Amino acid sequence: MLNLESSYDGARNVCNRVRGMMAKLTRPNVIVISILVLFLMFISLLYTLRFAFNPRRTKTVINILCFGDSLTAGSYTLWSERIPVSKRHPYSIALQKHFDVRERTVRGETGKAEINGRRIYKVHTAGIPGERAVDEMLRRLREHLRNSTISYHWVVILGGTNDLRKYFNDPSFMEDYTSIFKALVKLHETVAKSGGRTVAVTIPDRECIGAGTCDNMKKLQYQINEHLRDYALQNKDKVILADLAKEIVLPRDSELFSDWVHLNPRGYNKMADVIYTAMKDYV
């Protein structure tokens, strides 16, 4: 019995010592841990409120559609050992790069994206070589807008180049040249009805205009472009002008062409420069 009692007393003494040591260690630790927990809760609250009231994390995707014929598709001719090879370099490639640089610059230098939300620009291409503005483009544009899962904020429209071909030796253009302009206007109106805005691109020169061998076509091109300029001026709320015809001129800029009507990659990059310059203050 004596051994059991002494063993019990010894164990009780050990427990009391351990309890006393734990008490001494725990009191300050509890205070430190409590302060740390409160601090972490405060930081977590600030972090939550930051994202609740600051819209900088939101992303707005601005979709831009480049719509038109072979000049939109980026068709050009590459000569390989005197054999013409058809290639494509759509201006939308360089236009996308312009907007990519813009997006990085806005976030990095001005901080606008931090305040207004981050804008992401996506440029899409829908160019069909040989397509005319009259009787062809409108149907395709309507179908594209109706069937697309993308909502386009902007549509860049360039058409009429193929329509001009029939006037090469036809003086009747003075009677019906407005048909091409009216067809282009319908394209812009269709986009407006869908809720988007448009960029009206004037019809650029072709080789015979630069050489002065197709006066009828030159007069028609001039008339259509003048109408497009007036149309954009009168509809500033929904249409802006990219005056390509004044920026790429033949014969001065012949090094930008690959054949009698199509640009080369340098020319299409220049085309993107013109369009971006027109758009940058509105997009």
C-alpha distance (Angstrom), angle and dihedral (degrees) to the residues before:
residue distance angle dihedral
M1 . . .
L2 3.75 . .
N3 3.76 91.1 .
L4 3.77 92.2 49.3
E5 3.80 92.2 49.2
S6 3.77 93.3 48.7
S7 3.81 91.0 47.2
Y8 3.77 89.9 50.8
D9 3.79 92.4 49.0
G10 3.78 90.5 48.5
A11 3.77 93.2 51.3
R12 3.80 90.8 47.0
N13 3.76 91.2 52.5
V14 3.80 91.6 50.3
C15 3.81 91.1 50.6
N16 3.78 91.4 49.1
R17 3.79 90.7 51.4
V18 3.79 92.3 48.6
R19 3.80 91.0 47.0
G20 3.78 90.4 51.3
M21 3.78 92.2 48.6
M22 3.82 91.8 48.9
A23 3.76 90.6 49.1
K24 3.78 91.3 53.0
L25 3.82 92.3 47.6
T26 3.80 98.4 40.8
R27 3.79 101.7 53.1
P28 3.82 96.9 65.7
N29 3.80 91.2 35.8
V30 3.80 91.2 55.4
I31 3.78 90.1 52.5
V32 3.81 92.6 48.7
I33 3.79 93.0 45.9
S34 3.81 91.6 47.2
I35 3.80 91.6 52.1
L36 3.80 90.6 47.2
V37 3.81 92.2 50.3
L38 3.80 91.7 48.9
F39 3.81 90.6 48.9
L40 3.80 92.3 50.6
M41 3.81 90.8 48.0
F42 3.83 89.5 51.9
I43 3.80 92.5 50.2
S44 3.80 90.5 47.4
L45 3.81 90.5 51.7
L46 3.80 92.3 50.7
Y47 3.80 90.6 48.4
T48 3.82 91.1 51.0
L49 3.80 93.6 48.0
R50 3.79 90.6 48.1
F51 3.79 92.2 62.6
A52 3.79 94.1 36.8
F53 3.79 94.6 59.2
N54 3.81 104.1 21.7
P55 3.87 113.0 78.9
R56 3.79 94.4 -164.4
R57 3.79 91.9 107.1
T58 3.80 93.3 59.8
K59 3.78 117.7 99.2
T60 3.79 123.6 -148.8
V61 3.80 114.5 -163.2
I62 3.81 112.7 -150.3
N63 3.82 108.2 -159.3
I64 3.80 117.2 -156.6
L65 3.81 121.4 -170.6
C66 3.81 120.5 -157.9
F67 3.80 104.8 -153.7
G68 3.79 128.5 -177.0
D69 3.79 146.6 72.1
S70 3.81 134.0 -54.6
L71 3.81 91.7 -44.5
T72 3.79 87.1 61.2
A73 3.80 92.7 42.4
G74 3.82 88.1 53.9
S75 3.79 97.2 -123.6
Y76 3.78 116.1 177.8
T77 3.79 139.7 156.2
L78 3.78 122.2 -114.6
W79 3.79 115.1 -165.3
S80 3.79 114.5 -141.3
E81 3.79 114.5 -180.0
R82 3.83 90.0 -25.2
I83 3.80 90.6 -52.2
P84 3.82 115.2 118.3
V85 3.80 113.7 -129.0
S86 3.80 119.9 -167.5
K87 3.79 114.4 -130.4
R88 3.79 137.4 168.5
H89 3.77 132.1 -136.2
P90 3.83 107.9 161.2
Y91 3.79 116.2 -156.2
S92 3.80 87.6 -128.5
I93 3.82 88.3 80.2
A94 3.80 92.7 63.4
L95 3.81 91.3 37.6
Q96 3.81 90.0 56.5
K97 3.81 89.5 51.1
H98 3.80 90.4 52.4
F99 3.80 91.2 54.4
D100 3.82 91.9 43.8
V101 3.80 89.9 56.1
R102 3.80 90.2 45.2
E103 3.80 91.8 52.8
R104 3.82 92.9 50.1
T105 3.81 92.1 45.1
V106 3.79 93.1 50.7
R107 3.79 92.2 51.6
G108 3.78 95.8 41.0
E109 3.79 104.4 40.4
T110 3.79 112.3 21.6
G111 3.77 102.2 25.9
K112 3.81 92.0 -139.8
A113 3.77 90.9 133.4
E114 3.80 89.9 57.3
I115 3.81 89.9 57.1
N116 3.77 104.7 33.9
G117 3.77 100.8 30.9
R118 3.77 128.1 -95.5
R119 3.80 118.1 -70.0
I120 3.77 120.5 -150.9
Y121 3.81 117.9 -164.3
K122 3.79 121.8 -150.4
V123 3.80 119.8 -175.1
H124 3.82 118.7 -158.9
T125 3.82 129.0 -167.8
A126 3.80 127.6 -139.8
G127 3.80 108.0 164.9
I128 3.81 124.1 147.8
P129 3.84 117.2 -167.6
G130 3.80 114.6 -127.5
E131 3.80 95.3 15.7
R132 3.80 119.0 142.3
A133 3.78 128.3 -143.4
V134 3.79 90.9 -135.7
D135 3.82 113.2 74.5
E136 3.83 97.4 -14.1
M137 3.79 117.2 53.2
L138 3.79 98.0 51.8
R139 3.79 94.8 58.0
R140 3.79 92.2 48.5
L141 3.80 93.5 46.7
R142 3.80 92.3 51.1
E143 3.78 91.5 49.4
H144 3.80 91.7 46.5
L145 3.79 93.8 51.6
R146 3.80 92.7 43.3
N147 3.81 96.6 48.1
S148 3.78 100.0 36.3
T149 3.79 119.6 103.8
I150 3.82 86.9 -151.4
S151 3.78 123.6 87.4
Y152 3.80 107.4 -142.9
H153 3.78 118.1 -144.1
W154 3.81 92.5 -173.1
V155 3.81 134.8 22.1
V156 3.80 119.4 -165.8
I157 3.82 107.7 -151.3
L158 3.79 125.2 -161.1
G159 3.79 118.0 165.0
G160 3.78 142.5 134.3
T161 3.79 99.9 73.4
N162 3.80 93.4 107.1
D163 3.81 92.3 41.7
L164 3.80 89.7 60.2
R165 3.79 93.8 62.2
K166 3.78 95.2 79.8
Y167 3.80 90.3 58.9
F168 3.78 95.1 59.5
N169 3.80 91.7 107.7
D170 3.81 99.6 4.5
P171 3.83 116.1 104.7
S172 3.81 92.6 -170.9
F173 3.79 91.7 90.8
M174 3.82 90.5 98.8
E175 3.81 87.8 68.6
D176 3.82 101.2 47.9
Y177 3.80 110.0 13.6
T178 3.81 88.4 116.5
S179 3.81 89.9 69.7
I180 3.82 90.0 75.8
F181 3.79 92.8 46.7
K182 3.81 92.0 47.5
A183 3.79 90.1 50.4
L184 3.81 89.8 53.5
V185 3.80 91.3 48.4
K186 3.82 90.1 54.2
L187 3.80 88.7 57.1
H188 3.79 91.1 54.3
E189 3.80 92.2 45.8
T190 3.80 91.1 50.7
V191 3.79 91.2 55.3
A192 3.81 91.2 46.7
K193 3.81 90.3 54.3
S194 3.80 89.1 54.0
G195 3.81 90.2 54.7
G196 3.80 98.8 -103.0
R197 3.78 134.9 117.5
T198 3.79 126.4 -129.1
V199 3.78 143.2 -141.3
A200 3.80 114.0 -142.2
V201 3.79 109.4 -148.5
T202 3.80 116.5 -161.9
I203 3.81 118.2 -128.8
P204 3.82 110.6 -97.3
D205 3.80 126.7 -136.2
R206 3.78 124.4 -87.7
E207 3.78 128.9 -152.8
C208 3.80 98.1 -91.5
I209 3.80 91.4 51.1
G210 3.79 90.5 52.8
A211 3.79 90.3 46.6
G212 3.82 93.4 45.9
T213 3.81 94.1 -124.2
C214 3.83 98.8 120.6
D215 3.78 108.1 50.0
N216 3.80 94.0 162.4
M217 3.79 92.1 55.5
K218 3.80 91.8 44.8
K219 3.80 91.8 53.9
L220 3.78 91.3 47.8
Q221 3.80 92.6 48.6
Y222 3.79 90.0 49.9
Q223 3.82 92.7 50.4
I224 3.82 93.8 48.9
N225 3.79 92.9 46.9
E226 3.80 92.0 49.2
H227 3.80 89.4 51.8
L228 3.81 90.7 49.2
R229 3.80 90.6 51.7
D230 3.80 91.3 51.3
Y231 3.79 91.7 44.9
A232 3.80 92.6 53.6
L233 3.80 90.7 46.2
Q234 3.79 92.0 52.5
N235 3.81 94.0 45.8
K236 3.80 102.4 43.7
D237 3.78 92.2 145.6
K238 3.80 92.6 65.8
V239 3.83 109.0 12.4
I240 3.79 132.8 53.7
L241 3.80 126.9 -173.2
A242 3.79 127.6 -121.4
D243 3.79 101.6 -171.8
L244 3.81 99.2 -155.3
A245 3.82 92.3 159.9
K246 3.81 90.2 64.4
E247 3.80 94.6 45.1
I248 3.82 100.4 46.2
V249 3.79 110.0 43.1
L250 3.80 132.3 169.6
P251 2.96 135.7 -101.1
R252 3.83 89.1 12.9
D253 3.81 94.8 59.8
S254 3.79 99.4 36.9
E255 3.83 90.5 131.0
L256 3.81 88.0 69.3
F257 3.82 93.5 61.6
S258 3.79 129.4 82.9
D259 3.82 96.6 -168.8
W260 3.79 141.4 -10.8
V261 3.82 94.7 -54.7
H262 3.82 111.7 2.4
L263 3.77 127.1 83.9
N264 3.79 124.8 -132.0
P265 3.84 123.5 -126.1
R266 3.81 90.8 -83.3
G267 3.77 89.4 50.8
Y268 3.80 93.3 49.6
N269 3.79 89.9 48.8
K270 3.80 88.3 52.4
M271 3.79 88.3 49.6
A272 3.81 89.3 54.9
D273 3.81 89.4 50.4
V274 3.80 91.0 54.8
I275 3.81 93.8 47.5
Y276 3.80 94.4 45.1
T277 3.80 91.8 49.2
A278 3.81 88.8 53.6
M279 3.81 93.2 47.8
K280 3.80 105.2 37.9
D281 3.81 97.3 86.8
Y282 3.81 93.1 48.5
V283 3.79 105.5 40.8
